[in-house]
Amino acid sequence: MSPAMEMGAESWENEDEDQISEAKYQQGVKHLCDNIGIKRLPRKYILPISERPIFKNAEKNANCTNLPIIDFAQLQGSNRSQVLKNLSKACEENGLFQLVNHGIPRDVLNSMRDVTRRFFELPYEERSQYMSADMGNLVRYGTSFNQNKDGVFTWRDFLKLTCNPLSDAIPHFPTFPLDFRTVVATYAKETKFLSIMLMEAILESLGLGCDDINNTKMEEDDILKEFQDGSHLMILNCYPSCPQPDLTLGMPPHSDYGFITLLLQDNVPGLQIEHDGNWITVEPIPNSFVVNLGDHLEIFSNGKYKSVLHRVMVNSLRSRITVASLHSLPWATTVRPWSRLINEANPKRYMDTDFTTFLAYITSCEPKKKNFLESRKLITRQ
């Protein structure tokens, strides 16, 4: 560490944190680490004891690896019916699965990870051009989980990109690194196509056992047409190494709002899901996607499939980057339980909703866990 950096770290540790401008935290974790070189966690990032990443059973959480894996190639082959059953089970019991053999070339994945890492390595002055508190911006650089509402900040910086329609969005994307727009556009096209193929399988798995196969197929086709023009939000995440990772989180427990999220990880573990009262680490499988189910899919399935509660851990040794692609119906479309899944024995369990309702909710309160989904419930399953 240079003498200047050492002085910066010392002055930070000796400075009264109550007098530190909120603007320093709003500039992001990466800026904090790069320019101050902190050796201990600032108070702004220290979670209450009850919210810290303390395991009830650390050994079980660290070593659990039997999360469902779906082979996309088999899903397209003669074994489709069995894979659909496995998919349905994963959606009901876990709200998550790891997708392998998905068909997106390895070099596309590597390029996306690489350009993400290089973006966060840019000087702060370059990244900060896109910093905004306006959640409606096509491109938005920010920090924490919801920096407008978070009382305690989480150890994360992000870049959010609206990717549909892609041709309209690309001119707003960052111009540095120089290959950023090209790499992101290629990746966005690939993940969009994959998401539609996955949604086709998920819809088919929801319709398994329906007597009226022809009508079910027609309804599936209509829904997939909407997904062609559906929302696509890409979030590039950076979790710098943290001096005291046991006191904070990269992201707090939450569920995603859309139908499905395709998460591309690097080789640094960090994602955890809640399952049977335990936090389970999702170990990265090279060149795979983690597919999270979101609140919209739980609503659409009338509670048959579950959005997954998840959080992100940080560590003291290595930074971690991920790319999340969130897919749902068009912004203006109302999401409601599929009529085919509602009957006398299984009444409608959720209110209709749309993106405007979701945006109003998260801008008016601090989102925690699955609170938004809970606010849409009509019936609590016994």
N, C-alpha and C positions, 0 to 999 in steps of 0.2 A: 504494500500500500504506500502511495506517495506521501510525503510530509503534509501536503495540503489536505489529502484525504484523511490522514490521521487527525489533523487538527479539526476537520469537519466532524469526524466521529466523536471526538472528545467534546466539542462544543455541543453536539446534539445530546450526548448523555448527561451533560451538566446543565443544560438549558431546562428551565421550568416548562414542562410540556403544556401547562395550562395557558401559557402565553404564546404558543406556536400557532401561527395562522392556519385556519382551516384550509386555506388555499394550498398549503404544502401537501396535505393529504390528497386533495383533489387532483393533484398532478400525477398521482399514480405511484404504485409500489416500485416499478422499474426505475423511475426517476429518483425516488427516495434512496434506493440501494446504490445506484450508479453515482450519485452526487454527494451522498452523505456517508456511505459506507458504514451503516449502523451495525453495532455489535449486540444489541439487545432489542427486543420488540417494543416499539413505542406503545404507549397506553391506548392509543386510538384503535389498535388492532387486537387488544387482549380481550377475549371473550369472557363472559361470566363463567364461573366454575362449572355450572350445570350444562353449558353449551360447548365446553372444550372437548377435543377429540380424545376422550378417555374411554378405553374399551372395557366392557364387562368381561369379555373373554378374548384377550389380545391374541393368544395362540390360535384359537379357532378362526378369528377374523383374518389373520395374516396368512394362514395356510389353506383357506378354502378355495378350491379351484373348480368344483363341479357345477358351475353355472352353465345353462343351456347353450349349446352351439348348434347353429343352423347352417348347413352346407347349401349354399345358394345353387351350386351346380346340380346337386341332387334334386333340389326343388324344381328344376327345369326338366328333369328326366323322368324315367319310368317309375321312380320311387316317390313321386310327388305326393300321393295320398298319405303315405306314412309320414313324410316330412311335414305336411300340413297339420297332422295330428300333433307332432312334436312342437310345431310352431304354436298351435293353440294352447298346449299345455304351458309353454314358456310364457305366453302372454297372460294366462290366467294366474299362474303361480309366482312368477318373478317380475313381470313387467319389463323384462330385459332379456336380450340374448346376444351372443356374439356371432357375427356373420362372417363366414369364411368362403373362399372361392367365389367371390362376388362378381368377378369379371372386370373390375377397374384395374388397369395396368399398374404394376408396381411403381413405375417411374412417375406416374401421375400422383400417386400418394407421396412418394419421396419428395417430389418437387413442391407439393403443397406444404408439407412439413418444413421444408427448407426455406421457402419464401416467408412463411409465418415467422420462423426464428429470425430471419434477417430483417423483417419489418420491425420487430421489437428491439433489435440491436441498433436501429437508426437513432441518430441524435434526438433528444427530446423535442427540440424545436421543429423537427420534421413530423414526428408523431402527433404533436400537440395541435397541428393544423386541424385535425379531425375531432378534437376533444369538444364535447358538447353534452349538456344535460337534457337536451331535447330528444325524447325517446322516439320521435317520429322521423328523425333524420335518416336519409338513405345510408349514410356512412357515419358511424359514431365511435369515437375512441373514448374509453372511460376506465374506471377502476372500481374495485369492490364488487358487490352484487347489485345493489341499487344505491348508488352514491348520493342520490337525492334524499333517501329515507333512512339509510343505515346509520344507527347510532354508533355501532362498532363496525369498523371497516374490515373486510376480508382481504386476504393476501393474493390479489389477482388484478391484472390489467387485461383489457379486452379491446378488440376491434370488431364492431358489428357491421355487416354488409347486407343490405337488402338485395336479393339476387333475382327477383322476378318482377317485371320482365327484365331479363339479363341485358338485352341490348340498350335499354334505357338506363340501367344502373351502372354499367361499366365506365362511362365517362366521369362518374363521380368517385370511382375508386382511387386509392393512392397511386401516385405516379412513381414512387420509389418503394422498394427496389424496382429497377427498370423493367424487370420481367413480371412484376406483381399482377398486373391486369391480365396478361396472357395466361399465367399459371392458374389464377383464381377462376377465370372464365372457363377454362378446360375442366377444372375440378367441379365447378358448379354444374356444368352440363352433365357430367358423368354421374354425380350424386343425385341430380334431379331425375334422370332416367332410372337409376337404381331404386329410388324412393317409390316411383310409380309401380315398378315391378313388385316391390315388397308389399305395397298397399293392395295390389291385386291378390297376392297370396293371403294377406291378412283378412281381406273381405271374404275370400273364398273359405278361409278357416272359420270365420264367424257364421257363414251360411251352411256349414256342414250339418247334414241331417234335416235340412229343409225339404219339405215334400214338393213344393213348387219350384223345381230347379230352374225352369225357363225364366220365370218372373224374377227369381233371385239373381240370375245372371244378367238380366236386363238392368236391374237396379244397380248391380255392381258396375256395369259399364257406364251408367250415367254418373255415378260417383267418381269413377276414374277420369272421366272427361273433365270434371271440376278440378281434379288434382293436376291435370295438365297445366291449368292456369293458376294453380294454388300458390299460396305464400311459400317463400323459400328464404329463410334468414340464415346467414352464415356467421358464426361467431368464432373468431380467432382468440384463443386464450393463452396468457402467459402467467405462469406461477413461478416467480423467482425463488431461489433458495432462501430459506427463512432462518434467522438466528435462533428462534425458539418456537419450533413448529407445534409443540404440545399446547401452546396457548391460543392458537388461532386456526382458521381454516382457509382454504383457497376459495371455496364456495360453501355456504351453509346448507343444511338439509332443505331440499326443494324438489318439486316436480316440474317438468317442462310443460308449457301450455299447449303445444300443438298436437298433431297426431303421432308422428315419429321423429326421433332425432338420430342421425347417423353421426357417431363420434369417432373421429380419427385420433388415436393417441400416439405419442412417441413411446420409447421403451421404459419410461419412468412411471412406476405405479402411482396412483393417487385417487382414482375414482373408487368410491365405495357406495354400495346400495344397502338399504335396510331390508332385512329378510328375517322373519321369525324373531324379531326383537334384537337382532344382532347386526352390526355393521360389517359387511363383507367386502373385501378388496377385490376389485375386478382386475385380475392380472392381464396385462397387455398380451395379445396374441399377434405376432408380426403380420402386418399387412391385412389385418381384419378390421371390421367396424364393430363397435358396441352400438346396438340399436336399443334406445330407450323408448318406451311407450309414454305418451304425454296425456295431459288432462282431456284434450279433445277426443282422443280415442276411447278413453274410459267413458266419457259422456256418450259418444256415438254407439258404443257397445252396450250401453245401459248398465254398466258396471260389471259386465262379464270379464272384460280385460282391464287390467289395472295400470294406471300410470305409476311409475316407480319413484320412490323417494330416494334421493341420492345426495351425496355431498362430495367435496374434494379435499383431500389431505395435501399438506405441503411437507417438505423435508429440508434439512439443513445442509445437504450435500450437493443436490443438483436442481437446476431449474427444470421446469416441465412445460411443454406446449401441447395444446390440443386444438382440433378444429371441429366444431359442432355445426351440423347442418340440420336446421329445424324445418320440417315440412308439415303443411296443413292445407286446408281449403282456402280459397281466396279471402282476403281480409274482410270483405263485406258480407261474406256468406254466414248464415246462421247455422251453428252446429247444434244438432239435437239428436236424441237417441234414435237409432235406426228403427223405423216402424215395424220391420220384420222381427225385431227382437222384443217387441212389446205385446203382451197379451194379459189375460186375466190373472194368470199365475205369476207373471213377471211385469208388473205395471211400470209406467214411466218413472224413473228414479232421479232424473236431473232436469233442471230448467234449461230452456234453450239459451244459447249464449253466442257471442261474437267477439271479435277482436277489440272493438270499442269498449265493451263491458270489461274485458280483461285489462285493457290499458287504464281505464278509469279506476279499477281496483288497485293496481300496483302503484299508481301515482298518488293514491289517497292514504295508503297505509304501508307499513313495512311487511313485505310478503314473507311468510314463514311456512315451512313444511308444505302441506297441501291445502293451505287455507282457502285459496281461490276455489279449488274444486269443492271443498266442503261448503262454501257459500252457494254453490249451484245445486246442492242436493235437495231433492224433494222428499225422499224416503231413505231412511237408514236401514240397511240390510240387517235382519235379525240374526 
